[in-house]
């Protein structure tokens, strides 16, 4: 079954501390979004990549980056003010494509996802209709109901950190978005859970970090180096 990828890229640079979209920052000499897009483009099951971008960034993707967009086979669509709206825009764009079996939503801000983890999460979604990459929580987690005056420990043995790709049968994701009534959700798996479909967790490599703060880029460059070394070993 073919996989259509939605690669949301319509965010801003706010937490990253720059004026422009953080995805234009360089990771080993290339913009983050290009590194992310290429990882998906080279996967043999990926048939389409749809990338929601903001109105503000669109001229850059169609100008400076037009060659990259074309070579990577990326279809640009309009993003929205919230990530959920950006994903919906991408979903509407592929809705009529009968050759698509799975939809994989992957943050353009996660450039280091590994090929074997893509294989694993696609295979799980083939079986179940809904699967995401995730990592077990390794820290001691505290909950505070009084803004830090006191706290208690939360049992971490049941806790996972959601990542992307989040991969769904096309009809499952369409039903989830059709039922979405605007109650905020921080990922797509939450919308799918709300329609009563179980979302399976697939444990991925620790490589798959999301670039949020400038420090994350330093870590990402180090991870990229180890990936390249092990690839040639
Ligand atoms: O801000 P954050 O990194 O958590 O956003 C996750 C991904 O969603 C990023 O790749 C960002 O570009 C994208 N996004 C989007 N539309 C928004 C907000 C974020 O496509 N309105």
Boltz pocket constraint, residues with backbone or C-beta under 6 A from the ligand:
constraints:
  - pocket:
      binder: B
      contacts: [[A, 7], [A, 8], [A, 9], [A, 10], [A, 11], [A, 12], [A, 23], [A, 52], [A, 79], [A, 80], [A, 81], [A, 82], [A, 83], [A, 84], [A, 86], [A, 87], [A, 106], [A, 107], [A, 108], [A, 109], [A, 110], [A, 210], [A, 211], [A, 212]]
      max_distance: 6.0
